């Protein structure tokens, strides 16, 4: 793939990424391609005077989007570009990330390889969630990591019923449930005791959060499964359904949360030497000697 137009995206508060963004802009200025910046990037960083455009225009114009930040910044970029076919490449300026895997020190060498066509490509999927009340859709959202149903403010359990492809699975009491993509299996789902799914698997995992019964275990199902969660009781608390910890809405007793795989896929690019297991070892401190 030849990249003729490249978009640069970062979080609105770009000060922590200032030096890396400047280095990236100066590097791309030497390349034979058009570069546009996310309009959220401050003018003070745009030393190369690249055009600033909306996220929507990045989706329309670009054949590559470079995201400078951490995994949270990539999650934000994914949600805004999920309806496009623009590949994303992450430069990590925070802690070690699962998604943003190019370090600022390797920026020029890694980008030279990618722009020359030497890279690995991964296709990953998102989840789309609907909250249905009285047979009407009252909320919709997309999640790259997970959809979480949980109590909002107090330490109380909720009761909910889970169905998969309209088949009854269980009725349980818990602090909530995490419905996760393979990408999100190393996020909240992992903290809740769920399995790590390889990022390229075609599967969804359902992980109860602090279930009342020890027999409640994580469940892995096909990615084509249609998942429905019925809120049965919130014990006087207010429950929420949340996408990637960012988009959320209150849910009431009797509400249905429908979750399924989104048709649009996300393309992530990695350096040729990228190793998923190497990142797992580093992030989870595997094989370390005391």
C-alpha positions in Angstrom: 0.0 0.0 0.0 1.3 3.4 -0.9 0.5 6.2 1.6 -0.2 9.4 -0.3 -2.0 11.3 2.4 -1.2 10.8 6.1 -3.2 12.2 9.0 -1.8 12.8 12.5 -4.0 12.4 15.5 -3.3 12.9 19.2 -5.3 13.7 22.3 -6.6 17.3 22.8 -4.0 18.0 25.5 -1.0 17.3 23.3 1.6 18.9 25.6 2.9 15.5 26.8 3.4 14.5 23.2 4.9 17.8 22.0 8.4 16.7 21.3 7.3 13.5 19.6 4.8 15.3 17.5 7.3 17.9 16.4 9.8 15.1 15.5 7.1 13.3 13.5 6.0 16.5 11.6 9.6 17.3 10.7 10.2 13.7 9.6 7.1 13.6 7.4 7.9 17.0 5.9 10.9 15.3 4.1 8.6 12.6 2.6 6.8 12.7 -0.7 3.3 12.7 0.8 0.6 15.1 1.9 0.2 15.5 5.7 -2.8 16.8 7.6 -3.2 17.3 11.3 -6.2 16.6 13.5 -7.8 20.0 14.3 -7.4 19.3 18.0 -3.6 19.6 17.8 -2.5 23.1 19.0 -1.1 25.5 16.4 2.0 25.9 18.6 3.1 22.4 17.6 2.4 22.8 13.9 5.8 24.1 13.0 5.6 22.7 9.5 2.3 24.5 8.8 0.4 21.4 7.8 -3.3 21.8 7.1 -5.5 21.1 10.1 -8.7 19.2 9.4 -11.6 17.5 11.3 -11.5 13.9 12.3 -14.1 13.3 9.6 -11.9 14.8 6.9 -9.0 12.6 8.1 -11.3 9.6 7.4 -12.1 10.9 4.0 -8.7 12.1 2.8 -6.1 9.8 4.3 -4.7 6.4 3.5 -2.9 6.3 6.9 -3.5 7.8 10.3 -0.6 8.0 12.7 -1.8 8.2 16.3 0.6 9.8 18.9 -0.3 8.9 22.5 -1.2 5.8 24.5 -3.8 3.1 24.0 -6.5 5.5 25.2 -5.7 7.9 22.3 -5.9 5.0 19.9 -9.3 3.9 21.3 -10.6 7.4 20.7 -9.2 7.4 17.1 -10.6 4.0 16.4 -14.1 5.0 17.4 -14.1 8.1 15.2 -12.6 6.3 12.2 -14.3 2.9 12.5 -16.6 3.6 9.5 -13.6 4.3 7.2 -10.9 1.9 5.9 -8.0 4.1 7.1 -5.2 2.0 8.7 -3.9 3.2 12.1 -0.3 3.2 13.3 0.4 4.0 17.0 3.4 5.9 18.4 3.5 5.4 22.1 4.4 8.4 24.4 2.9 7.0 27.6 3.4 3.8 29.4 4.0 0.6 27.5 0.8 0.0 25.4 -0.7 -3.0 23.7 -1.9 -0.9 20.7 0.7 2.0 20.4 3.8 0.0 19.9 6.4 2.3 18.2 8.6 4.1 20.7 9.6 7.8 20.0 13.3 6.6 19.8 12.4 4.2 17.0 10.1 6.7 15.2 12.2 7.4 12.1 13.5 3.9 11.5 10.1 2.3 12.0 8.2 4.9 9.8 10.8 4.5 7.1 10.0 0.8 7.0 6.3 1.3 7.1 6.3 4.0 4.3 8.4 1.6 2.2 5.8 -1.1 2.6 7.5 -3.2 5.3 4.9 -3.7 8.0 2.5 -6.1 9.6 -1.2 -5.6 9.1 -3.9 -6.7 11.6 -7.7 -6.6 11.2 -9.6 -6.2 14.4 -13.3 -5.8 15.1 -15.4 -3.6 17.4 -18.6 -4.2 19.3 -21.7 -2.2 18.7 -24.1 -1.8 21.7 -27.7 -0.7 21.9 -29.8 0.0 25.0 -33.5 -0.8 24.3 -36.3 0.4 26.6 -40.0 -0.2 25.8 -39.0 -1.6 22.4 -37.1 1.7 21.5 -33.4 2.2 21.0 -32.5 4.9 23.5 -28.7 4.7 23.2 -26.0 3.4 20.8 -22.3 3.2 21.0 -19.2 1.4 19.7 -16.4 -0.2 21.7 -13.0 -1.4 20.6 -12.2 -2.9 24.0 -15.4 -3.7 25.9 -18.9 -3.0 26.8 -19.3 -3.0 30.6 -22.6 -3.1 32.5 -22.1 -2.0 36.2 -23.6 -0.1 39.1 -22.7 3.6 38.8 -22.2 5.1 42.2 -22.5 2.5 45.0 -21.0 -0.8 46.0 -24.1 -2.9 45.2 -24.7 -5.9 43.1 -27.0 -6.0 40.1 -29.1 -8.9 38.8 -29.1 -9.6 35.1 -30.0 -12.3 32.7 -27.8 -13.2 29.7 -28.9 -14.6 26.4 -26.8 -15.5 23.5 -28.4 -15.9 20.1 -31.8 -15.7 21.9 -30.8 -18.8 24.0 -30.9 -18.4 27.8 -27.5 -18.7 29.3 -27.8 -17.7 33.0 -29.3 -15.4 35.6 -26.7 -14.0 38.0 -25.9 -11.5 40.7 -22.6 -9.6 40.4 -21.0 -6.2 40.4 -21.5 -6.3 36.6 -20.3 -7.9 33.5 -17.6 -7.2 30.9 -18.3 -8.1 27.2 -14.9 -7.9 25.5 -13.3 -8.1 22.1 -9.9 -9.9 21.9 -8.3 -6.4 21.9 -10.0 -5.7 25.2 -9.2 -9.0 26.8 -6.0 -7.5 28.2 -7.9 -4.5 29.7 -10.8 -4.5 32.2 -11.7 -8.1 31.3 -8.3 -9.3 32.4 -8.6 -7.5 35.7 -11.9 -9.1 36.3 -10.4 -12.6 35.8 -11.0 -13.2 32.2 -8.8 -15.0 29.7 -6.3 -13.4 27.4 -7.5 -13.8 23.8 -5.0 -13.4 21.0 -5.8 -10.2 19.2 -6.6 -11.9 15.9 -9.1 -14.4 17.3 -12.7 -14.3 16.1 -14.3 -14.4 19.5 -16.0 -12.5 22.3 -15.5 -13.0 26.0 -18.1 -12.4 28.7 -16.6 -11.9 32.2 -18.7 -11.4 35.3 -17.3 -8.8 37.8 -17.1 -10.1 41.3 -20.0 -12.6 40.9 -22.0 -13.7 43.9 -21.5 -17.4 43.1 -18.1 -18.9 42.5 -19.5 -21.1 39.8 -20.0 -18.0 37.6 -17.0 -18.2 35.2 -15.9 -16.3 32.1 -17.4 -17.5 28.8 -15.9 -17.3 25.3 -18.2 -17.3 22.3 -18.0 -16.9 18.6 -17.7 -13.3 17.4 -20.9 -13.6 15.4 -22.9 -14.2 18.5 -25.7 -11.8 19.4 -25.6 -11.1 23.1 -28.5 -9.7 25.1 -28.3 -8.6 28.8 -31.6 -8.0 30.6 -31.4 -5.8 33.7 -33.5 -7.5 36.4 -32.7 -5.7 39.6 -30.3 -2.9 40.6 -30.9 -2.9 44.4 -31.8 0.8 44.5 -28.5 1.7 42.7 -28.2 3.2 39.2 -26.7 0.9 36.6 -24.8 2.0 33.6 -23.7 0.5 30.2 -20.3 1.8 29.2 -18.3 1.6 25.9 -14.5 1.6 26.4 -15.0 3.5 29.7 -15.9 6.5 27.7 -19.4 6.5 26.3 -22.0 5.6 28.9 -25.7 5.7 29.7 -27.9 4.8 32.7 -29.9 1.6 32.4 -33.0 0.7 34.3 -34.7 -2.5 35.4 -36.3 -4.0 32.3 -33.8 -2.5 29.8 -32.1 -4.8 27.3 -28.5 -4.2 26.3 -27.8 -5.8 22.9 -24.2 -6.3 21.9 -22.9 -7.7 18.6 -19.8 -7.4 16.3 -19.7 -4.3 14.2 -19.5 -4.9 10.5 -16.7 -2.4 9.9 -13.2 -3.6 10.8 -10.2 -1.6 12.0 -6.8 -2.1 10.4 -3.8 -1.7 12.6 -0.3 -1.5 11.2 2.8 -2.6 13.2 6.5 -2.6 12.5 7.7 -5.8 10.8 9.4 -7.0 14.0 6.2 -6.5 16.1 5.6 -9.5 18.4 2.3 -9.7 20.3 3.8 -12.2 22.8 6.8 -9.9 23.5 4.4 -7.1 24.4 2.5 -9.5 26.7 5.8 -10.5 28.4 6.8 -6.9 28.9 3.4 -5.6 30.0 2.5 -8.5 32.3 6.1 -9.0 33.6 6.2 -12.6 32.5 9.5 -14.5 32.8 11.1 -11.9 35.1 13.6 -13.1 37.6 13.5 -11.7 41.1 
